[in-house]
């Protein structure tokens, strides 16, 4: 409130002085504050302390709050006292100039302080909270599933380690299999946690450690699941537009593109998708999974995400239910974000037939004994159920309009990036 006395602690973002009047722009984690010093109105010691300030010095300032429409947030602080809490050497690595991406990633612990990175992380937080709120409002139960497991859920690469006397353990690629067990107890659940893929991929869409949101729903078929997926994505987009417009502005995001996201999303059968892609010059053949370029071609002209449904069995995981209308395919969907951001959700109806699931596990060459508990779910009260996985960082990248997923995690883990 204008006229009030206030003390604010934070870090120096910008300094400027004309000799008689000086300005400090500082941040405290919630926003920016402009601080004004008039040499004739502060002690010589305070003015001297100001002259020693450098970028990222941590300080405490006390003064009078004043209305100032030109200042960040519409207010400024007329300084009376200044205390340095933590000095910062003049050679602070991240300067207001162009830096190479490798340099910035090497200094990720400091790069996080930049306005762009702060905006991305605030939007990521809003998306995560929106997801929790979405499922809570619908009666879903949040379940934590193991990170170390003996059973794998996907074909992609595995990180593995020796697990005491139990043999090899894997870092979880998915919490889905455990989520299915929880759904038989609780009806509708979701997991939200880290997953790991040891794929030697260096694309702008891949991390080796990423966060997945994986709902599992008892008595949902594949169509029920897709309706939930589109409702969730529409909810997330609305939430960010409602609460994080300042951050979207920092990122120079085209909010009009987000405002056009409406349900229902288009649904394209895999076989039709292949035909569409071939007419657009893709070399894809029926039976192959879609590549990144194929996904981008399919969403051309669409303003909302697009579902591609019912892929060939050999292109997908063993747990997906065979499509009764075409046994060559399984009841599944990939949700592709517009603007070329690719797959952000993969989902399916799960195979609930015990014998067919055993057959699929054997076809994949997986150790049957590792899935004994999973098969029990089909032995003791099997039920129709579906689920999906949303990649958090890919969703953040799409909503923020960032060109590379590496900016969408606080400390990204990639094929050649383990530090900091």
C-alpha positions as CSV (number, residue, x, y, z in Angstrom):
1,X,0.0,0.0,0.0
2,X,1.3,3.4,-0.9
3,X,2.7,5.3,2.1
4,X,3.5,2.2,4.1
5,X,7.0,1.4,5.4
6,X,8.3,-1.9,4.1
7,X,11.4,-4.1,4.2
8,X,12.1,-6.4,1.3
9,X,14.9,-9.0,0.9
10,X,16.0,-10.2,-2.5
11,X,18.7,-10.1,-5.2
12,X,19.9,-7.4,-7.5
13,X,18.7,-7.7,-11.1
14,X,19.7,-4.3,-12.5
15,X,21.6,-1.2,-11.3
16,X,21.7,2.4,-12.6
17,X,22.8,5.7,-11.3
18,X,23.0,9.3,-12.5
19,X,25.3,10.4,-9.6
20,X,22.5,12.0,-7.5
21,X,19.7,9.5,-7.9
22,X,20.0,5.7,-8.3
23,X,17.8,2.8,-9.1
24,X,17.9,-0.9,-8.0
25,X,15.7,-3.5,-9.6
26,X,15.6,-6.5,-7.4
27,X,13.6,-9.7,-7.2
28,X,12.5,-11.6,-4.1
29,X,11.1,-14.8,-5.8
30,X,7.5,-13.3,-6.1
31,X,8.3,-10.5,-8.6
32,X,10.4,-7.4,-9.3
33,X,10.7,-4.3,-7.2
34,X,12.2,-0.9,-8.3
35,X,14.1,0.8,-5.4
36,X,14.9,4.5,-5.7
37,X,17.8,6.1,-3.8
38,X,18.2,9.9,-3.6
39,X,21.8,10.7,-2.5
40,X,20.7,13.7,-0.5
41,X,18.1,11.7,1.4
42,X,20.2,8.7,2.5
43,X,23.3,8.5,4.7
44,X,26.8,8.5,3.1
45,X,27.2,5.0,4.3
46,X,24.1,3.8,2.6
47,X,25.1,5.5,-0.7
48,X,28.5,3.9,-0.4
49,X,26.9,0.5,0.1
50,X,24.9,1.1,-3.0
51,X,28.0,1.9,-5.0
52,X,29.5,-1.5,-4.1
53,X,26.5,-3.5,-5.3
54,X,26.9,-6.0,-8.1
55,X,24.5,-8.3,-10.1
56,X,22.9,-10.9,-7.8
57,X,24.0,-9.4,-4.6
58,X,21.5,-10.4,-1.9
59,X,20.3,-7.4,0.1
60,X,17.7,-6.1,2.4
61,X,16.1,-2.7,1.7
62,X,13.8,-0.6,3.8
63,X,11.8,2.4,2.8
64,X,8.4,3.9,1.8
65,X,6.1,2.3,-0.7
66,X,5.1,4.7,-3.5
67,X,2.7,4.4,-6.4
68,X,4.6,4.5,-9.7
69,X,2.8,3.3,-12.8
70,X,6.1,2.9,-14.8
71,X,7.7,0.6,-12.2
72,X,7.2,-3.2,-12.2
73,X,4.0,-3.9,-10.4
74,X,3.0,-0.3,-10.3
75,X,4.9,0.5,-7.1
76,X,8.4,1.5,-6.1
77,X,10.3,1.8,-2.8
78,X,11.8,5.1,-1.7
79,X,14.9,3.7,0.1
80,X,15.9,4.8,3.6
81,X,18.3,1.9,4.5
82,X,20.1,-0.8,2.7
83,X,21.9,-3.9,4.1
84,X,24.0,-6.3,2.1
85,X,23.2,-9.9,3.2
86,X,25.3,-11.8,0.6
87,X,27.8,-10.2,-1.7
88,X,28.3,-11.4,-5.3
89,X,31.6,-11.2,-7.2
90,X,31.7,-8.9,-10.2
91,X,32.3,-11.9,-12.5
92,X,28.8,-13.4,-12.1
93,X,28.7,-15.9,-15.0
94,X,25.3,-15.1,-16.5
95,X,25.5,-11.6,-17.9
96,X,23.0,-9.6,-20.0
97,X,24.4,-10.9,-23.3
98,X,24.1,-13.9,-25.6
99,X,25.5,-17.2,-24.1
100,X,25.8,-20.6,-25.8
101,X,23.3,-23.3,-24.7
102,X,26.1,-25.5,-23.4
103,X,27.4,-22.7,-21.2
104,X,23.9,-22.0,-19.9
105,X,23.3,-25.6,-19.1
106,X,26.7,-25.9,-17.3
107,X,25.5,-23.0,-15.2
108,X,21.9,-24.1,-14.9
109,X,21.9,-23.5,-11.2
110,X,22.3,-19.8,-12.0
111,X,20.5,-19.7,-15.3
112,X,17.3,-20.5,-13.4
113,X,17.3,-17.0,-12.0
114,X,16.7,-15.4,-15.4
115,X,13.2,-14.0,-16.2
116,X,12.5,-16.6,-18.9
117,X,13.4,-19.6,-16.8
118,X,11.4,-18.2,-13.8
119,X,8.4,-17.8,-16.1
120,X,8.7,-21.4,-17.4
121,X,9.0,-22.9,-13.9
122,X,6.0,-20.9,-12.7
123,X,3.9,-22.2,-15.5
124,X,5.1,-25.7,-14.9
125,X,4.0,-25.3,-11.3
126,X,0.6,-24.0,-12.4
127,X,0.2,-27.0,-14.7
128,X,1.1,-29.5,-12.0
129,X,-1.3,-27.9,-9.5
130,X,-4.1,-27.8,-12.2
131,X,-3.6,-31.5,-12.8
132,X,-3.9,-32.3,-9.0
133,X,-7.0,-30.1,-8.8
134,X,-8.5,-31.7,-11.9
135,X,-8.3,-35.2,-10.5
136,X,-9.2,-34.3,-6.9
137,X,-12.4,-32.7,-8.1
138,X,-13.3,-36.0,-9.9
139,X,-12.6,-38.2,-6.9
140,X,-9.4,-39.7,-8.1
141,X,-6.9,-40.9,-5.5
142,X,-3.2,-40.0,-5.8
143,X,-0.9,-43.1,-5.6
144,X,2.9,-43.2,-5.3
145,X,4.4,-46.2,-7.2
146,X,7.9,-47.7,-7.0
147,X,10.8,-46.1,-8.8
148,X,12.8,-49.4,-8.5
149,X,11.0,-52.3,-10.1
150,X,11.6,-55.9,-11.4
151,X,9.0,-55.5,-14.2
152,X,9.3,-53.3,-17.3
153,X,6.3,-51.6,-19.0
154,X,7.8,-50.3,-22.3
155,X,10.2,-51.5,-25.0
156,X,12.5,-48.4,-24.7
157,X,15.8,-48.5,-23.0
158,X,16.2,-49.3,-19.3
159,X,18.5,-48.0,-16.5
160,X,19.3,-51.0,-14.3
161,X,21.2,-51.7,-11.1
162,X,21.9,-54.7,-8.9
163,X,19.3,-54.9,-6.1
164,X,20.9,-56.7,-3.1
165,X,20.2,-60.5,-3.5
166,X,17.1,-60.0,-5.7
167,X,19.0,-59.6,-9.0
168,X,18.5,-56.8,-11.4
169,X,16.2,-53.9,-10.7
170,X,15.2,-51.2,-13.2
171,X,14.4,-47.5,-12.8
172,X,10.7,-47.3,-13.6
173,X,9.7,-46.4,-17.1
174,X,6.1,-46.1,-15.9
175,X,4.0,-46.5,-12.8
176,X,1.2,-47.9,-14.9
177,X,1.4,-51.6,-14.0
178,X,1.1,-50.7,-10.3
179,X,-1.5,-48.1,-11.0
180,X,-3.7,-50.9,-12.5
181,X,-3.4,-52.8,-9.2
182,X,-4.4,-49.7,-7.3
183,X,-7.4,-49.1,-9.6
184,X,-8.8,-52.5,-8.6
185,X,-8.8,-51.3,-5.0
186,X,-9.8,-47.6,-5.4
187,X,-11.6,-47.3,-8.7
188,X,-9.9,-44.3,-10.3
189,X,-6.3,-43.3,-9.4
190,X,-3.4,-41.3,-10.8
191,X,0.3,-41.3,-10.3
192,X,2.6,-38.2,-10.6
193,X,6.3,-38.9,-10.5
194,X,9.6,-39.3,-12.2
195,X,10.2,-41.9,-14.9
196,X,13.3,-42.9,-16.7
197,X,14.1,-43.9,-20.3
198,X,17.7,-44.9,-21.3
199,X,17.1,-44.0,-24.9
200,X,20.1,-42.6,-26.8
201,X,18.0,-39.8,-28.2
202,X,19.1,-36.2,-28.5
203,X,16.0,-34.7,-30.0
204,X,14.2,-31.6,-28.6
205,X,11.4,-33.8,-27.3
206,X,13.4,-36.2,-25.1
207,X,14.8,-36.3,-21.6
208,X,16.1,-39.4,-19.8
209,X,14.4,-38.4,-16.6
210,X,10.9,-36.8,-16.9
211,X,7.7,-36.5,-14.9
212,X,4.6,-38.5,-15.9
213,X,1.0,-38.2,-14.9
214,X,-0.6,-41.6,-15.2
215,X,-4.3,-42.0,-14.4
216,X,-5.8,-45.5,-14.3
217,X,-9.6,-45.8,-14.4
218,X,-11.7,-48.8,-13.5
219,X,-14.6,-49.4,-15.9
220,X,-13.4,-46.9,-18.5
221,X,-13.1,-48.0,-22.1
222,X,-10.8,-46.4,-24.6
223,X,-13.5,-43.8,-25.5
224,X,-14.1,-42.8,-21.9
225,X,-10.3,-42.4,-21.5
226,X,-10.0,-40.1,-24.5
227,X,-12.8,-37.9,-23.2
228,X,-11.0,-37.6,-19.9
229,X,-7.7,-36.8,-21.6
230,X,-9.2,-33.9,-23.7
231,X,-11.1,-32.5,-20.6
232,X,-7.9,-32.5,-18.6
233,X,-5.8,-30.7,-21.3
234,X,-8.6,-28.1,-21.9
235,X,-8.6,-27.6,-18.1
236,X,-4.8,-27.1,-17.9
237,X,-4.8,-24.6,-20.8
238,X,-7.7,-22.6,-19.3
239,X,-5.9,-22.5,-15.9
240,X,-2.7,-21.2,-17.3
241,X,-4.5,-18.6,-19.4
242,X,-6.4,-17.5,-16.3
243,X,-3.5,-17.4,-13.8
244,X,-0.2,-17.1,-15.7
245,X,-0.7,-14.5,-18.4
246,X,2.2,-12.3,-17.2
247,X,4.6,-15.3,-17.5
248,X,3.2,-16.1,-21.0
249,X,3.9,-12.5,-21.9
250,X,7.5,-12.8,-20.7
251,X,7.8,-15.8,-23.0
252,X,6.2,-13.9,-25.9
253,X,3.8,-16.8,-26.2
254,X,1.0,-16.5,-28.8
255,X,-1.9,-16.8,-26.3
256,X,-4.4,-16.7,-29.2
257,X,-3.2,-20.2,-30.1
258,X,-4.0,-21.5,-26.6
259,X,-7.4,-19.7,-26.5
260,X,-8.4,-21.8,-29.6
261,X,-8.0,-25.1,-27.7
262,X,-11.5,-26.5,-27.4
263,X,-13.0,-30.0,-26.9
264,X,-13.8,-32.4,-28.5
265,X,-10.4,-33.0,-30.2
266,X,-10.3,-34.6,-33.6
267,X,-9.9,-38.4,-33.7
268,X,-8.0,-40.1,-36.6
269,X,-7.7,-43.8,-37.1
270,X,-4.1,-45.0,-37.5
271,X,-4.8,-46.5,-40.9
272,X,-6.3,-43.2,-42.0
273,X,-3.4,-41.3,-40.6
274,X,-1.0,-43.4,-42.7
275,X,-3.0,-42.6,-45.8
276,X,-3.0,-38.9,-45.0
277,X,0.8,-38.9,-44.3
278,X,1.5,-40.7,-47.6
279,X,-0.4,-38.1,-49.5
280,X,1.8,-35.5,-47.8
281,X,5.0,-37.2,-48.9
282,X,5.8,-39.3,-45.8
283,X,7.5,-42.7,-46.4
284,X,5.6,-44.3,-43.5
285,X,4.2,-47.8,-44.1
286,X,1.3,-49.4,-42.3
287,X,2.6,-51.1,-39.2
288,X,5.2,-48.5,-38.4
289,X,5.0,-46.1,-35.4
290,X,4.7,-42.4,-36.2
291,X,7.9,-40.3,-36.2
292,X,8.2,-36.7,-35.1
293,X,7.9,-35.4,-38.6
294,X,4.8,-37.6,-39.2
295,X,3.2,-36.2,-36.0
296,X,3.9,-32.6,-37.2
297,X,2.4,-33.3,-40.6
298,X,-0.8,-34.8,-39.0
299,X,-1.6,-31.7,-36.9
300,X,-1.1,-29.2,-39.7
301,X,-4.2,-27.1,-40.0
302,X,-5.5,-28.2,-36.5
303,X,-5.9,-25.7,-33.7
304,X,-6.4,-28.3,-31.0
305,X,-4.6,-31.5,-30.1
306,X,-5.4,-34.5,-32.3
307,X,-6.0,-38.1,-31.3
308,X,-4.5,-40.9,-33.4
309,X,-6.3,-44.1,-32.5
310,X,-5.8,-47.9,-32.7
311,X,-2.2,-48.5,-33.7
312,X,-0.9,-51.8,-35.0
313,X,-0.2,-54.3,-32.3
314,X,3.5,-54.7,-33.1
315,X,4.1,-51.0,-32.7
316,X,2.7,-50.8,-29.1
317,X,3.2,-52.3,-25.6
318,X,2.1,-55.7,-24.6
319,X,-0.6,-54.6,-22.1
320,X,-2.8,-52.9,-24.7
321,X,-6.1,-54.6,-25.4
322,X,-6.6,-56.2,-28.8
323,X,-9.1,-54.3,-31.0
324,X,-12.1,-56.6,-31.6
325,X,-12.9,-54.8,-34.8
326,X,-9.4,-55.4,-36.2
327,X,-7.2,-57.9,-34.3
328,X,-4.1,-56.5,-36.1
329,X,-4.5,-53.4,-33.9
330,X,-4.9,-52.4,-30.3
331,X,-7.3,-50.0,-28.5
332,X,-5.0,-47.1,-27.9
333,X,-4.5,-43.5,-28.6
334,X,-1.7,-40.9,-28.9
335,X,-2.6,-37.3,-28.3
336,X,-0.6,-35.0,-30.5
337,X,-0.2,-31.3,-29.5
338,X,-0.7,-28.7,-32.2
339,X,2.0,-26.4,-33.5
340,X,4.3,-29.3,-34.1
341,X,4.9,-30.3,-30.4
342,X,4.1,-33.9,-31.0
343,X,2.9,-36.6,-28.7
344,X,2.1,-35.4,-25.2
345,X,-0.2,-38.3,-24.1
346,X,-0.2,-42.0,-24.8
347,X,-3.1,-44.1,-23.6
348,X,-4.9,-47.4,-24.1
349,X,-7.5,-49.7,-22.9
350,X,-5.7,-52.5,-21.0
351,X,-5.9,-56.2,-21.9
352,X,-8.2,-57.7,-19.3
353,X,-8.1,-61.3,-20.7
354,X,-5.6,-63.4,-18.7
355,X,-4.7,-65.8,-21.5
356,X,-4.3,-63.1,-24.1
357,X,-2.0,-61.1,-21.8
358,X,0.1,-64.2,-21.2
359,X,0.4,-64.7,-24.9
360,X,1.5,-61.1,-25.5
361,X,4.1,-61.2,-22.7
362,X,5.6,-64.3,-24.3
363,X,5.5,-62.8,-27.8
364,X,7.5,-59.8,-26.4
365,X,10.1,-62.3,-24.9
366,X,9.5,-60.9,-21.4
367,X,10.1,-63.1,-18.3
368,X,6.7,-64.4,-17.3
369,X,7.6,-64.8,-13.6
370,X,8.3,-61.1,-13.3
371,X,4.6,-60.4,-14.2
372,X,3.0,-63.0,-11.9
373,X,1.5,-60.3,-9.7
374,X,0.3,-58.3,-12.7
375,X,-1.4,-61.4,-14.2
376,X,-3.2,-61.9,-10.8
377,X,-5.2,-58.7,-11.6
378,X,-6.8,-60.7,-14.5
379,X,-7.1,-63.8,-12.4
380,X,-8.9,-62.4,-9.4
381,X,-11.8,-60.2,-10.6
382,X,-10.7,-58.9,-14.0
383,X,-12.4,-55.7,-15.1
384,X,-12.5,-53.3,-18.1
385,X,-10.0,-50.5,-17.4
386,X,-8.0,-47.9,-19.3
387,X,-5.3,-45.4,-18.6
388,X,-2.8,-43.0,-20.1
389,X,0.4,-41.2,-19.5
390,X,0.9,-37.4,-19.9
391,X,4.5,-36.2,-20.2
392,X,4.7,-33.1,-18.0
393,X,7.7,-31.5,-19.7
394,X,6.3,-31.9,-23.2
395,X,3.1,-30.4,-22.0
396,X,5.0,-27.4,-20.5
397,X,6.9,-27.0,-23.7
398,X,3.8,-26.8,-25.8
399,X,1.9,-24.4,-23.5
400,X,5.0,-22.2,-23.0
401,X,5.9,-22.3,-26.7
402,X,9.5,-23.3,-26.0
403,X,11.5,-24.9,-28.8
404,X,13.3,-27.4,-26.6
405,X,12.2,-29.6,-23.7
406,X,15.4,-29.0,-21.8
407,X,14.1,-25.6,-20.5
408,X,11.0,-27.3,-19.0
409,X,12.7,-29.1,-16.2
410,X,14.6,-27.3,-13.4
411,X,17.7,-29.6,-13.9
412,X,17.2,-31.5,-17.1
413,X,18.8,-34.9,-17.6
414,X,19.8,-35.8,-21.1
415,X,22.0,-38.2,-22.8
416,X,25.1,-36.1,-22.3
417,X,24.0,-34.0,-19.3
418,X,24.2,-35.2,-15.7
419,X,25.4,-32.0,-14.0
420,X,24.6,-29.8,-12.3
